[in-house]
Every structure is written in C-alpha cells, then in structure tokens.
C-alpha cells in the first residue's frame, strides 16, 4: 500500500479501550517513551483486530501542527 501521508510513526499498541461506539488506542513509538493516542470507531478497531502488543504504524495527516518549547 502506498500513501500520501508523510508522517508515519512505527510503534507497538499498548492499550485498546473499546467503548460502545468509539475505541481509544494507545501506541508507544519505537525508540522512546512517547505514546500517541488515537480515537477510532469501535468497528474499525474490531475489523483491524487491534490488540496490545501488536506492531502498528501511526499515520498523522493534519492541516495544523502545533509546536511548543520551554
């Protein structure tokens, strides 16, 4: 599969919390302690068979990116 999304971050799913309609999926990025949290539909999470310990790629496509510094 080829995608136009350039922000592709590899990691491992650490948690999948299935709600009635939506699922919250947490992915720990490779090489560090950063975790990306995504909300997806429950149907999508079930169709993809998402589960803790599974390798995954996070795709980020946004028209706005915020940067913060100390």
C-alpha positions, 0 to 999 in steps of 0.5 A: 500500500502506498500513501500520501501521508508523510508522517508515519510513526512505527510503534507497538499498541499498548492499550485498546479501550473499546467503548460502545461506539468509539475505541481509544488506542494507545501506541508507544513509538519505537525508540522512546517513551512517547505514546500517541493516542488515537480515537477510532470507531469501535468497528474499525478497531474490531475489523483491524483486530487491534490488540496490545502488543501488536506492531502498528504504524501511526499515520498523522495527516493534519492541516495544523501542527502545533509546536511548543518549547520551554 
